[in-house]
Amino acid sequence: MSHPERMVTSPDDILAIIKNQQICRIALNDDPWPYIVPVNFGYDYQDGRWTIWFHGARSGKKMRLLRRNPAVSVEIDGGYRLLPAADACDYSCAYASIIAGGRATIVQDRHEIAAGMDRIMRQAVPDKTFSYRDDMMKAVCVVRVNCETLTCRRHAAG
């Protein structure tokens, strides 16, 4: 692996990176190539396990692909800043990125749907609580990704 010093393994450091982001990208399996879509997200970290939550309409390409194959990848990034240098090949950038893989589950239980929405909304608006109308609960699809792998890398300006 190149640049092992850029690996971030501390859950607290990873949480600090995740908390500062609003969008993640979900890569789904499609033929002939992967389908990547940006989504708002929420997360959990409990007992050493990462869970990513997102939502969408009940119908459409994203949910159709998830129903066909629940194996997904998740990408979260931020903190980009160009790091100039004298020579073109020495330019770099500061960044933080997280790559995870796992199995997506479309949540069916009403209480778990609300819990997932709470996590998504907490990521967007940390200091507010929400209630969810019945018509919204029937129209939304909440997805839970139980991450089987998660790696984080960070390159800070030095």
HELIX and SHEET records of a PDB file:
HELIX    1   1 PRO A    4  ARG A    6  5                                   3    
HELIX    2   2 PRO A   11  LYS A   19  1                                   9    
HELIX    3   3 LYS A   61  ARG A   68  1                                   8    
HELIX    4   4 ALA A   88  ASP A   90  5                                   3    
HELIX    5   5 ARG A  110  ALA A  124  1                                  15    
HELIX    6   6 ASP A  134  ALA A  139  1                                   6    
SHEET    1   A 4 MET A   7  VAL A   8  0                                        
SHEET    2   A 4 VAL A 140  HIS A 155 -1                                        
SHEET    3   A 4 ARG A  49  ALA A  57 -1                                        
SHEET    4   A 4 GLY A  42  GLN A  46 -1                                        
SHEET    1   B 6 MET A   7  VAL A   8  0                                        
SHEET    2   B 6 VAL A 140  HIS A 155 -1                                        
SHEET    3   B 6 SER A  92  ILE A 106 -1                                        
SHEET    4   B 6 ALA A  71  LEU A  83 -1                                        
SHEET    5   B 6 ILE A  23  LEU A  28 -1                                        
SHEET    6   B 6 TYR A  35  ASN A  40 -1                                        
END                                                                             
